[in-house]
């Protein structure tokens, strides 16, 4: 789970709000936020509170924003037609430097959805059957990828994270956090379902001949999984990454193996030099998978694996404005 970061950072470009005389549009990190007109200029140090933060009432009351929160939770908003993601407040202590996390000062926490009751099919964990990388939000870390760096951009599917592994010759399956027991009928389990696809099973058996640890990561989606079903009458699976003996494959190696064994992969949106404009263009619009749906967003990674001190393994998500705004927003036309 990504950390809650309430960061002191600098305001980027500030522009006029096209539909509100009392508001302006400020860019902060990778986000657009509506702010009071004349309050901030480019370069000002402010405190940025991202969406899905929970603010104690003592502070939200003091800032006059409690009525815009959902039980203290910062949600996406549309203010007079313009999207606004998060809250900007004045830096309250002049000693706070650029990049400082002041979450604890305010007692702000990250919103956690209600815990789902599991189906009781949890299996004993295996130390080599590791969960997938925690993916940070590119808008929070816009400087991790360098302008012009070769990247691969793929569609982010709105489903459930799944991993299928050949570990020391044994086939295993699980969700993001749990290894799951093998059912009598593989198609009856969301997480074992990918092994009903001949290509997935064949590829893992092939990799097991040369590797002690081979884990294929992907997304299971379709009817009954999430709100976006992509026109599927049943379950479907698309792979997005592969771990071999503790190392993630570079994009081309992964793509070649999946093509060889006819394993379905997430849609490729772009392969080329990184820019935020290119990511934004890929993140919006309709899904490339099927069904009458918006695109949830994209996942961006370098074509060659690397790490960064801020995020660890460099693989970042960018959720589309349309999807964020569809998740139960306030539309404040009177602001």
C-alpha positions as a printed Julia matrix, in Angstrom:
335×3 Matrix{Float64}:
   0.0     0.0     0.0
   1.39    3.39   -1.0
   2.38    5.73    1.85
   0.31    8.77    2.73
   2.46   11.77    1.82
   1.35   15.29    2.78
   4.15   17.19    1.17
   5.49   20.71    1.28
   6.1    21.54   -2.38
   6.14   24.37   -4.86
   3.22   25.61   -6.89
   3.75   25.15  -10.61
   1.99   27.13  -13.29
  -1.09   29.13  -12.22
  -3.74   29.97  -14.8
  -7.2    31.52  -14.93
 -10.24   29.36  -14.27
 -12.39   29.6   -17.41
 -15.71   29.53  -15.54
 -15.08   31.1   -12.12
 -13.96   34.63  -11.28
 -12.91   33.66   -7.73
 -10.77   30.62   -8.63
  -7.55   29.83  -10.44
  -6.01   26.55  -11.61
  -2.7    25.61  -10.0
  -0.41   22.79  -11.11
   1.26   21.0    -8.2
   3.43   17.96   -8.85
   1.34   16.1   -11.47
  -2.06   17.36  -10.28
  -4.41   20.23  -11.08
  -5.98   21.91   -8.04
  -8.48   24.78   -7.92
  -7.25   27.52   -5.57
  -8.59   30.96   -4.53
  -7.77   33.64   -7.08
  -4.72   35.71   -6.17
  -3.74   33.45   -3.26
  -0.71   31.79   -4.83
   1.84   32.41   -7.55
   4.19   30.02   -9.32
   7.06   29.0    -7.02
   5.21   29.46   -3.7
   5.9    26.81   -1.06
   2.6    25.29    0.09
   1.31   22.11    1.71
  -0.38   19.7    -0.69
  -2.89   17.15    0.67
  -3.64   14.49   -1.97
  -6.92   12.74   -2.72
  -7.79    9.8    -0.44
  -6.25   11.54    2.56
  -8.36   11.71    5.73
  -8.08   15.09    7.49
  -8.97   15.47   11.2
 -11.95   17.77   11.69
  -9.98   20.24   13.81
  -7.92   21.15   10.74
 -10.59   20.88    8.06
 -12.86   23.13   10.17
 -10.05   25.64   10.58
  -9.43   25.65    6.81
 -13.15   25.88    6.05
 -13.24   22.77    3.87
 -15.09   20.21    6.02
 -18.28   20.5     3.93
 -16.33   19.48    0.82
 -14.98   16.27    2.41
 -16.59   12.86    2.72
 -16.27   11.92    6.42
 -12.95   13.72    6.38
 -11.79   12.06    3.16
 -10.44   14.22    0.34
 -12.22   13.27   -2.87
 -11.88   14.37   -6.46
 -14.02   17.4    -7.21
 -15.19   19.37  -10.21
 -15.35   23.07   -9.4
 -17.36   25.02  -11.94
 -16.5    22.45  -14.57
 -12.76   22.08  -13.87
 -11.33   19.0   -12.13
  -9.55   19.55   -8.84
  -7.46   16.81   -7.24
  -6.53   17.4    -3.61
  -6.25   20.37   -1.27
  -3.64   23.14   -1.14
  -3.14   25.03    2.14
  -0.57   27.57    3.3
   2.73   26.34    4.71
   2.23   26.93    8.45
   5.85   26.69    9.57
   8.59   28.6     7.73
  11.1    25.9     8.72
   9.3    23.31    6.59
  11.44   22.7     3.51
  10.57   21.64   -0.02
   9.75   17.91   -0.06
   9.07   17.57    3.69
   6.25   15.19    4.66
   4.11   16.92    7.33
   1.48   14.17    7.57
   2.19   13.46   11.24
   2.0    17.16   12.2
  -1.64   17.24   11.08
  -2.51   13.64   11.96
  -3.59   13.01    8.36
  -3.98    9.37    7.37
  -4.59    7.49    4.14
  -8.12    6.3     3.45
  -8.39    2.53    3.72
 -11.38    0.79    2.1
 -13.33   -1.67    4.26
 -11.59   -5.02    4.6
 -13.28   -7.67    2.49
 -14.01  -11.01    4.09
 -11.97  -13.65    2.27
 -13.5   -16.8     0.83
 -11.53  -18.97    3.22
  -9.22  -20.32    0.52
  -6.0   -18.81    1.87
  -3.02  -21.15    1.63
   0.25  -21.16    3.59
   2.56  -18.51    2.06
   5.61  -19.62    0.07
   8.72  -17.41    0.47
   9.45  -17.5    -3.27
   5.89  -16.78   -4.34
   6.2   -13.03   -3.87
   3.47  -10.38   -4.38
   3.74   -7.8    -7.13
   5.52   -4.46   -6.82
   3.68   -1.65   -5.0
   2.94    0.84   -7.79
   3.17    4.52   -6.88
   1.22    7.29   -8.58
   3.17    9.09  -11.3
   1.41   12.36  -10.4
   3.01   12.18   -6.95
   6.46   11.46   -8.41
   6.59   13.28  -11.77
  10.4    13.55  -11.74
  11.24    9.85  -11.34
  11.02    9.22  -15.09
  13.28   11.45  -17.14
  12.06   13.43  -20.14
  12.89   11.41  -23.26
  13.68    8.19  -21.35
  12.51    5.1   -23.34
   9.34    3.82  -21.67
   6.49    1.42  -22.31
   2.94    2.6   -21.56
   0.21   -0.02  -21.15
  -3.47    0.2   -20.27
  -4.32   -0.29  -16.59
  -7.18   -2.76  -16.34
  -9.92   -2.38  -13.75
  -9.92   -5.94  -12.41
  -8.18   -7.91   -9.68
  -4.45   -8.45   -9.41
  -3.44  -12.07   -9.93
  -0.18  -14.05   -9.86
   0.47  -17.51  -11.25
   3.77  -19.16  -10.44
   5.93  -22.15  -11.13
   7.9   -22.34   -7.89
  10.46  -25.14   -7.64
   8.37  -27.02  -10.2
   5.03  -26.54   -8.39
   2.2   -24.46   -9.87
   0.83  -21.86   -7.43
  -1.78  -19.11   -7.7
  -2.8   -16.14   -5.61
  -4.08  -12.61   -5.26
  -1.95   -9.58   -4.44
  -1.71  -10.49   -0.77
  -2.61  -14.18   -0.44
  -1.63  -17.5    -1.89
  -4.83  -19.39   -2.75
  -5.65  -23.09   -2.38
  -5.97  -25.05   -5.6
  -9.66  -25.83   -6.26
 -10.99  -28.99   -7.85
 -12.12  -26.95  -10.85
  -9.64  -24.24  -11.82
 -12.31  -22.16  -13.56
 -14.17  -21.81  -10.24
 -11.37  -19.65   -8.78
 -10.65  -16.1    -9.93
  -6.95  -16.59   -9.19
  -6.5   -20.08  -10.65
  -8.56  -19.24  -13.75
  -5.52  -18.13  -15.85
  -4.22  -21.73  -15.75
  -7.26  -22.75  -17.8
  -5.63  -20.86  -20.68
  -3.31  -23.27  -22.54
  -0.7   -20.61  -23.27
  -0.3   -19.6   -19.63
   0.11  -23.18  -18.45
   2.53  -24.04  -21.28
   4.69  -20.97  -20.7
   5.02  -21.6   -16.96
   5.88  -25.27  -17.48
   8.52  -24.23  -20.03
  10.02  -21.65  -17.64
  10.01  -24.16  -14.77
  12.58  -26.19  -16.72
  15.19  -23.42  -16.41
  14.09  -21.36  -13.41
  13.47  -22.12   -9.75
  11.08  -19.16   -9.57
   8.81  -17.98  -12.4
   5.82  -15.77  -11.57
   3.45  -14.33  -14.17
   1.54  -11.27  -12.98
  -1.66  -10.07  -14.58
  -5.21   -8.88  -14.18
  -8.35  -11.0   -14.09
 -11.39   -9.05  -15.21
 -14.9    -9.45  -16.53
 -18.4   -10.01  -15.23
 -18.63   -9.9   -11.45
 -15.04   -8.76  -10.84
 -15.27   -4.95  -10.9
 -17.57   -2.21  -12.19
 -15.83   -2.17  -15.59
 -16.44   -5.53  -17.27
 -15.07   -4.84  -20.76
 -17.87   -6.67  -22.53
 -16.88  -10.03  -20.99
 -19.63  -12.57  -20.25
 -17.19  -14.51  -18.04
 -13.65  -14.13  -16.75
 -10.68  -12.99  -18.82
  -6.97  -12.6   -18.08
  -4.18  -10.36  -19.39
  -0.57  -10.5   -18.23
   1.55   -7.43  -17.49
   4.82   -8.63  -15.94
   7.08  -11.63  -15.35
   9.56  -12.39  -12.55
  12.32  -14.96  -13.13
  14.59  -15.96  -10.25
  14.16  -12.65   -8.44
  14.51  -10.38  -11.49
  11.72   -8.74  -13.5
  12.01   -9.16  -17.24
  12.63   -6.17  -19.46
   9.68   -5.27  -21.66
  10.96   -6.92  -24.84
  11.81  -10.22  -23.13
   8.37  -10.32  -21.52
   6.6    -9.45  -24.8
   8.55  -12.08  -26.75
   7.73  -14.86  -24.29
   4.04  -13.99  -24.2
   3.88  -13.85  -27.99
   5.66  -17.2   -28.29
   3.17  -18.96  -26.02
   0.1   -16.93  -27.05
  -0.42  -15.46  -23.59
  -2.77  -12.43  -23.69
  -1.14   -9.2   -22.53
  -2.45   -5.78  -21.49
  -2.88   -3.35  -24.42
   0.26   -1.48  -25.45
  -0.56    2.23  -25.67
   2.87    3.65  -26.51
   6.51    2.63  -26.74
   8.9     5.54  -27.0
  10.35    8.59  -25.23
   8.74    9.62  -21.95
   6.79   12.84  -21.57
   3.9    13.71  -19.28
   1.93   14.91  -22.29
   2.27   11.47  -23.91
   1.15    9.75  -20.7
  -1.88   12.03  -20.34
  -2.88   11.38  -23.95
  -2.65    7.62  -23.45
  -4.51    7.64  -20.11
  -7.73    9.21  -21.39
 -10.43    8.05  -23.76
 -12.07    4.66  -24.17
 -10.57    1.32  -23.23
  -8.71   -0.62  -25.92
 -10.01   -3.93  -24.54
 -13.71   -3.91  -25.32
 -17.03   -2.81  -23.93
 -18.35    0.72  -23.67
 -15.98    1.9   -20.92
 -13.6     4.72  -20.21
  -9.97    3.81  -19.68
  -9.02    3.56  -16.01
  -5.54    4.8   -16.79
  -2.09    3.53  -17.75
   1.02    2.0   -16.23
   4.41    3.44  -17.23
   7.81    1.83  -16.84
  11.26    2.12  -18.42
  11.9    -0.34  -21.24
  14.92   -1.46  -19.22
  14.46   -2.26  -15.54
  15.85    0.21  -12.98
  15.24    1.45   -9.45
  14.96    4.89   -7.87
  15.5     5.93   -4.22
  12.04    7.52   -4.02
   9.9     4.64   -5.3
  12.13    1.57   -5.47
  11.45   -0.36   -8.65
  10.39    2.17  -11.31
   6.87    1.29  -12.4
   4.22    3.99  -11.98
   0.51    4.38  -12.63
  -1.37    7.34  -14.05
  -5.12    7.24  -13.45
  -7.21    9.15  -15.98
  -9.1    12.27  -14.96
 -12.34   10.74  -16.26
 -11.97    7.65  -14.07
 -10.99    9.63  -10.96
 -13.95   11.95  -11.43
 -16.33    9.01  -11.9
 -15.55    7.57   -8.47
 -18.14    9.59   -6.6
 -17.14   13.22   -6.79
 -18.68   16.47   -5.71
 -19.64   18.89   -8.46
 -19.57   22.31   -6.82
 -21.08   24.65   -9.37
 -21.52   27.5    -6.92
 -17.89   27.91   -5.9
